[in-house]
Amino acid sequence: MLPNRVRQMHGYVPGLQKNDSSILKLNSNENPYPPSPAVFQALKDLADPGKTALEKYPSPRSHELRQAIETTLGLDTGTVLVGNGSDEILAMLFRGLMDPGDTFVMPDPTYSLYPVLAEIAGLKYSTVPLKQDFRIDFAGLLKAAQDSNSPARVAIMAMPNAPTGLDESTDDLERFILDFPGWVILDEAYAPFGEKSFMQLAGSRFANLICTSTFSKAWSLAGMRVGWMAAHPALIDEIDKIRDSYNLSRAAQMAARAAILDVSWQKENAEKIKASRARLVSGLQQRGFQCIPSSTNFVLARVPEGNPEQARKIHQELEKRNILIRYFSLPRVQEYLRISIGTEKQMDQVLTALDEILPVP
Ligand code: PMP
């Protein structure tokens, strides 16, 4: 007999993963471009027995990769911990920062994995709805955390948030981090497509701040599964104790290291994504959609008729045309569609398909 905790769990539901080249896959916020050529060179070295000893275990703490992240991003030595995707990092944090039965706070909606991780770790959480304009209610989060029945010592949110794509002001974030009576986790998976990051302040200017990030989006390495967190070195050492001994394969370490060292590739890639994003947003607006201003590689857009039926219909019609996007049947966003940013050509394909689907004005 399995524990109730496991039997009653829902499990995370990822976007449909179909790797058929006839499908335009815009449902998982992947990068449409292949990674830096330096990654392929590193993988060639991996396949050369004279250069890489695959029969030997990899570096347990991914030493060279961590160093490359620290130096490239201007972080202090010892402030980075890497994981098998940032999902693993988040799972380690949920286990390492709290005891079963503890409570954390988060906005709603935000990344839908957090409640799943909470169930796995036996944690409780309280959610604070986004404001009417989809911004985060920081005062509400502080208030919820101070609930005398179950005070929360951890707050977590994606920043920019998902699935809205909205970033928050530096002032609001700073004030929240200073005022919050515990750890603040900012999941910066999408920050490289926006205007700012708090990564360099984690564990230094803000001792209670932990930033997580991933190679899956801005470095085009979703298939390799590498993420990291930046925090105070003392916290890194504690969380490191619950890490699987060799959590990153040699391939993942080498690929991610090559990717992060190619700084100009990442800058150019982010510019291309931003240009595609602007093209998609203007095309959607011309067709009557209302787009939430995005600082990410996806756009959340309210369908022209503003009702869930039309959102579902467009989602289905695009799927019939082999274009996968994401529809969430969540109360706040059920008249919205989330479209990942592809190449400009792919964005035009979406807009052309919409012209076939939408009623003629
Ligand atoms: N955080 C957010 C907000 C995400 O949307 C995702 C991607 N689903 C992740 C983290 C997970 O990234 P990774 O591929 O590194 O596990």
Residues whose N, C-alpha, C, O or C-beta is under 5 A from the ligand:
A	BS01	PMP	G85 S86 D87 Y111 A158 A162 D187 A189 T214 S216 V226 G227
